[in-house]
Amino acid sequence: MVELAKQVLEWRVTAPNNNTKFASENRLSFSGNNLLTNYLYGKDTTEHSLFSYPKTKMTWTGNKVDLVEIIYAWECVGCFNHGHTNIKEIATYIETVFNIDLGEYYGTFQEMRNRANRTAFLDSMIEALKKRMDEADRKK
């Protein structure tokens, strides 16, 4: 059972307090105090958890293509794990955090490449942020 636990790259466990716990077994070892093994044998894992989600649940309600656009932008600039991650890892994480199934995000990226404005959502975000900053400047 311990060997099986060590082979798990990423696992999710719902703790008794309903906070979701994550750990990457390939990056983290507690010298025999394995998180998955502890969970399976009923031991408390909360003190060794890397993080837990906030109590407020956020659900992505925008267009899926917009979120895929952001995910690819994040991957391109390498802003997660010092650039040592890939689209699949980011997308899987975001799907979990924002309670959404992105479907075939590789295909969505191909469709984005064929659009007249390839970065439509990012461009609209930039404009919205600039507008908010300009409004804040005017209120001074």
Rosetta constraint file for C-alpha pairs under 8 A:
AtomPair CA 1 CA 5 HARMONIC 6.27 0.50
AtomPair CA 1 CA 37 HARMONIC 7.40 0.50
AtomPair CA 2 CA 6 HARMONIC 6.29 0.50
AtomPair CA 2 CA 34 HARMONIC 7.77 0.50
AtomPair CA 2 CA 37 HARMONIC 6.27 0.50
AtomPair CA 3 CA 7 HARMONIC 6.49 0.50
AtomPair CA 4 CA 8 HARMONIC 6.83 0.50
AtomPair CA 5 CA 25 HARMONIC 7.90 0.50
AtomPair CA 5 CA 34 HARMONIC 7.58 0.50
AtomPair CA 5 CA 36 HARMONIC 5.91 0.50
AtomPair CA 5 CA 37 HARMONIC 6.36 0.50
AtomPair CA 6 CA 25 HARMONIC 6.11 0.50
AtomPair CA 6 CA 26 HARMONIC 7.57 0.50
AtomPair CA 6 CA 34 HARMONIC 7.89 0.50
AtomPair CA 7 CA 25 HARMONIC 7.34 0.50
AtomPair CA 7 CA 26 HARMONIC 7.84 0.50
AtomPair CA 8 CA 24 HARMONIC 7.72 0.50
AtomPair CA 8 CA 25 HARMONIC 6.10 0.50
AtomPair CA 8 CA 26 HARMONIC 7.70 0.50
AtomPair CA 9 CA 24 HARMONIC 5.39 0.50
AtomPair CA 9 CA 25 HARMONIC 5.28 0.50
AtomPair CA 9 CA 26 HARMONIC 5.71 0.50
AtomPair CA 10 CA 22 HARMONIC 7.02 0.50
AtomPair CA 10 CA 23 HARMONIC 5.96 0.50
AtomPair CA 10 CA 24 HARMONIC 4.77 0.50
AtomPair CA 10 CA 25 HARMONIC 6.41 0.50
AtomPair CA 11 CA 22 HARMONIC 6.01 0.50
AtomPair CA 11 CA 23 HARMONIC 6.37 0.50
AtomPair CA 11 CA 24 HARMONIC 7.21 0.50
AtomPair CA 11 CA 36 HARMONIC 7.76 0.50
AtomPair CA 12 CA 20 HARMONIC 6.68 0.50
AtomPair CA 12 CA 21 HARMONIC 5.87 0.50
AtomPair CA 12 CA 22 HARMONIC 5.28 0.50
AtomPair CA 12 CA 23 HARMONIC 7.62 0.50
AtomPair CA 13 CA 20 HARMONIC 5.90 0.50
AtomPair CA 13 CA 21 HARMONIC 5.49 0.50
AtomPair CA 13 CA 22 HARMONIC 6.98 0.50
AtomPair CA 13 CA 39 HARMONIC 7.71 0.50
AtomPair CA 14 CA 18 HARMONIC 5.50 0.50
AtomPair CA 14 CA 19 HARMONIC 6.01 0.50
AtomPair CA 14 CA 20 HARMONIC 4.79 0.50
AtomPair CA 14 CA 21 HARMONIC 6.43 0.50
AtomPair CA 15 CA 19 HARMONIC 5.82 0.50
AtomPair CA 15 CA 20 HARMONIC 6.44 0.50
AtomPair CA 15 CA 21 HARMONIC 7.12 0.50
AtomPair CA 15 CA 45 HARMONIC 7.90 0.50
AtomPair CA 15 CA 46 HARMONIC 7.76 0.50
AtomPair CA 19 CA 52 HARMONIC 6.04 0.50
AtomPair CA 19 CA 53 HARMONIC 6.37 0.50
AtomPair CA 19 CA 55 HARMONIC 7.59 0.50
AtomPair CA 20 CA 52 HARMONIC 5.87 0.50
AtomPair CA 20 CA 53 HARMONIC 6.34 0.50
AtomPair CA 21 CA 46 HARMONIC 7.95 0.50
AtomPair CA 21 CA 49 HARMONIC 6.27 0.50
AtomPair CA 21 CA 50 HARMONIC 7.47 0.50
AtomPair CA 21 CA 51 HARMONIC 6.51 0.50
AtomPair CA 21 CA 52 HARMONIC 5.40 0.50
AtomPair CA 21 CA 53 HARMONIC 7.66 0.50
AtomPair CA 22 CA 49 HARMONIC 6.87 0.50
AtomPair CA 22 CA 50 HARMONIC 6.66 0.50
AtomPair CA 22 CA 51 HARMONIC 6.97 0.50
AtomPair CA 22 CA 52 HARMONIC 7.44 0.50
AtomPair CA 23 CA 28 HARMONIC 7.28 0.50
AtomPair CA 23 CA 35 HARMONIC 7.72 0.50
AtomPair CA 23 CA 49 HARMONIC 6.89 0.50
AtomPair CA 23 CA 50 HARMONIC 6.26 0.50
AtomPair CA 24 CA 28 HARMONIC 6.10 0.50
AtomPair CA 25 CA 29 HARMONIC 6.62 0.50
AtomPair CA 29 CA 33 HARMONIC 7.49 0.50
AtomPair CA 29 CA 34 HARMONIC 6.54 0.50
AtomPair CA 30 CA 34 HARMONIC 5.88 0.50
AtomPair CA 30 CA 35 HARMONIC 7.92 0.50
AtomPair CA 33 CA 37 HARMONIC 7.65 0.50
AtomPair CA 33 CA 38 HARMONIC 7.00 0.50
AtomPair CA 34 CA 38 HARMONIC 6.05 0.50
AtomPair CA 35 CA 39 HARMONIC 6.23 0.50
AtomPair CA 35 CA 45 HARMONIC 6.11 0.50
AtomPair CA 35 CA 48 HARMONIC 7.28 0.50
AtomPair CA 35 CA 49 HARMONIC 7.69 0.50
AtomPair CA 36 CA 40 HARMONIC 6.15 0.50
AtomPair CA 37 CA 41 HARMONIC 6.18 0.50
AtomPair CA 38 CA 42 HARMONIC 6.07 0.50
AtomPair CA 38 CA 43 HARMONIC 4.75 0.50
AtomPair CA 38 CA 44 HARMONIC 6.83 0.50
AtomPair CA 38 CA 45 HARMONIC 6.49 0.50
AtomPair CA 39 CA 43 HARMONIC 5.53 0.50
AtomPair CA 39 CA 44 HARMONIC 6.79 0.50
AtomPair CA 39 CA 45 HARMONIC 6.36 0.50
AtomPair CA 45 CA 49 HARMONIC 6.21 0.50
AtomPair CA 53 CA 97 HARMONIC 7.91 0.50
AtomPair CA 57 CA 98 HARMONIC 7.86 0.50
AtomPair CA 58 CA 97 HARMONIC 7.32 0.50
AtomPair CA 58 CA 98 HARMONIC 5.55 0.50
AtomPair CA 58 CA 99 HARMONIC 7.27 0.50
AtomPair CA 59 CA 97 HARMONIC 7.85 0.50
AtomPair CA 59 CA 98 HARMONIC 4.58 0.50
AtomPair CA 59 CA 99 HARMONIC 5.23 0.50
AtomPair CA 59 CA 100 HARMONIC 7.01 0.50
AtomPair CA 60 CA 98 HARMONIC 5.24 0.50
AtomPair CA 60 CA 99 HARMONIC 6.75 0.50
AtomPair CA 60 CA 100 HARMONIC 6.52 0.50
AtomPair CA 62 CA 66 HARMONIC 7.02 0.50
AtomPair CA 62 CA 67 HARMONIC 7.55 0.50
AtomPair CA 63 CA 67 HARMONIC 6.80 0.50
AtomPair CA 64 CA 68 HARMONIC 6.24 0.50
AtomPair CA 64 CA 102 HARMONIC 6.14 0.50
AtomPair CA 65 CA 69 HARMONIC 6.12 0.50
AtomPair CA 65 CA 108 HARMONIC 6.50 0.50
AtomPair CA 65 CA 112 HARMONIC 7.96 0.50
AtomPair CA 66 CA 70 HARMONIC 6.46 0.50
AtomPair CA 66 CA 121 HARMONIC 5.69 0.50
AtomPair CA 66 CA 122 HARMONIC 7.97 0.50
AtomPair CA 67 CA 71 HARMONIC 6.16 0.50
AtomPair CA 68 CA 72 HARMONIC 6.19 0.50
AtomPair CA 68 CA 91 HARMONIC 7.81 0.50
AtomPair CA 68 CA 102 HARMONIC 7.57 0.50
AtomPair CA 68 CA 105 HARMONIC 6.44 0.50
AtomPair CA 68 CA 108 HARMONIC 7.29 0.50
AtomPair CA 68 CA 109 HARMONIC 7.25 0.50
AtomPair CA 69 CA 73 HARMONIC 6.27 0.50
AtomPair CA 69 CA 109 HARMONIC 7.45 0.50
AtomPair CA 69 CA 112 HARMONIC 7.85 0.50
AtomPair CA 69 CA 119 HARMONIC 7.05 0.50
AtomPair CA 69 CA 121 HARMONIC 7.18 0.50
AtomPair CA 69 CA 122 HARMONIC 7.35 0.50
AtomPair CA 70 CA 74 HARMONIC 6.16 0.50
AtomPair CA 70 CA 122 HARMONIC 7.03 0.50
AtomPair CA 71 CA 75 HARMONIC 6.26 0.50
AtomPair CA 71 CA 87 HARMONIC 7.21 0.50
AtomPair CA 71 CA 90 HARMONIC 6.81 0.50
AtomPair CA 71 CA 91 HARMONIC 6.64 0.50
AtomPair CA 72 CA 76 HARMONIC 6.12 0.50
AtomPair CA 72 CA 87 HARMONIC 6.74 0.50
AtomPair CA 73 CA 77 HARMONIC 6.39 0.50
AtomPair CA 74 CA 78 HARMONIC 6.09 0.50
AtomPair CA 74 CA 79 HARMONIC 5.89 0.50
AtomPair CA 74 CA 80 HARMONIC 7.50 0.50
AtomPair CA 75 CA 79 HARMONIC 6.84 0.50
AtomPair CA 75 CA 80 HARMONIC 7.49 0.50
AtomPair CA 75 CA 83 HARMONIC 7.30 0.50
AtomPair CA 75 CA 85 HARMONIC 7.44 0.50
AtomPair CA 75 CA 86 HARMONIC 6.50 0.50
AtomPair CA 75 CA 87 HARMONIC 6.28 0.50
AtomPair CA 75 CA 90 HARMONIC 7.58 0.50
AtomPair CA 77 CA 83 HARMONIC 7.42 0.50
AtomPair CA 78 CA 82 HARMONIC 6.15 0.50
AtomPair CA 78 CA 83 HARMONIC 3.75 0.50
AtomPair CA 78 CA 84 HARMONIC 7.25 0.50
AtomPair CA 78 CA 85 HARMONIC 7.72 0.50
AtomPair CA 79 CA 83 HARMONIC 5.83 0.50
AtomPair CA 80 CA 84 HARMONIC 7.08 0.50
AtomPair CA 80 CA 85 HARMONIC 6.70 0.50
AtomPair CA 81 CA 85 HARMONIC 6.40 0.50
AtomPair CA 85 CA 89 HARMONIC 6.37 0.50
AtomPair CA 85 CA 90 HARMONIC 7.15 0.50
AtomPair CA 86 CA 90 HARMONIC 6.34 0.50
AtomPair CA 87 CA 91 HARMONIC 5.85 0.50
AtomPair CA 88 CA 92 HARMONIC 5.94 0.50
AtomPair CA 89 CA 93 HARMONIC 6.19 0.50
AtomPair CA 90 CA 94 HARMONIC 6.10 0.50
AtomPair CA 91 CA 95 HARMONIC 5.96 0.50
AtomPair CA 91 CA 102 HARMONIC 7.70 0.50
AtomPair CA 92 CA 96 HARMONIC 6.38 0.50
AtomPair CA 93 CA 97 HARMONIC 6.19 0.50
AtomPair CA 94 CA 98 HARMONIC 5.78 0.50
AtomPair CA 94 CA 99 HARMONIC 7.89 0.50
AtomPair CA 94 CA 100 HARMONIC 7.92 0.50
AtomPair CA 95 CA 99 HARMONIC 5.55 0.50
AtomPair CA 95 CA 100 HARMONIC 4.85 0.50
AtomPair CA 95 CA 101 HARMONIC 5.73 0.50
AtomPair CA 95 CA 102 HARMONIC 6.68 0.50
AtomPair CA 96 CA 100 HARMONIC 6.83 0.50
AtomPair CA 104 CA 108 HARMONIC 6.44 0.50
AtomPair CA 105 CA 109 HARMONIC 6.16 0.50
AtomPair CA 106 CA 110 HARMONIC 6.51 0.50
AtomPair CA 107 CA 111 HARMONIC 6.37 0.50
AtomPair CA 108 CA 112 HARMONIC 6.21 0.50
AtomPair CA 109 CA 113 HARMONIC 6.33 0.50
AtomPair CA 110 CA 114 HARMONIC 6.84 0.50
AtomPair CA 111 CA 115 HARMONIC 6.75 0.50
AtomPair CA 112 CA 118 HARMONIC 5.53 0.50
AtomPair CA 112 CA 119 HARMONIC 7.74 0.50
AtomPair CA 113 CA 118 HARMONIC 5.74 0.50
AtomPair CA 114 CA 118 HARMONIC 7.15 0.50
AtomPair CA 119 CA 123 HARMONIC 6.02 0.50
AtomPair CA 120 CA 124 HARMONIC 6.23 0.50
AtomPair CA 121 CA 125 HARMONIC 6.16 0.50
AtomPair CA 122 CA 126 HARMONIC 6.24 0.50
AtomPair CA 123 CA 127 HARMONIC 6.33 0.50
AtomPair CA 124 CA 128 HARMONIC 6.11 0.50
AtomPair CA 125 CA 129 HARMONIC 6.11 0.50
AtomPair CA 126 CA 130 HARMONIC 6.15 0.50
AtomPair CA 127 CA 131 HARMONIC 6.10 0.50
AtomPair CA 128 CA 132 HARMONIC 6.25 0.50
AtomPair CA 129 CA 133 HARMONIC 6.22 0.50
AtomPair CA 130 CA 134 HARMONIC 6.09 0.50
AtomPair CA 131 CA 135 HARMONIC 6.15 0.50
AtomPair CA 132 CA 136 HARMONIC 6.17 0.50
AtomPair CA 133 CA 137 HARMONIC 6.14 0.50
AtomPair CA 134 CA 138 HARMONIC 6.30 0.50
AtomPair CA 135 CA 139 HARMONIC 6.44 0.50
AtomPair CA 136 CA 140 HARMONIC 6.86 0.50
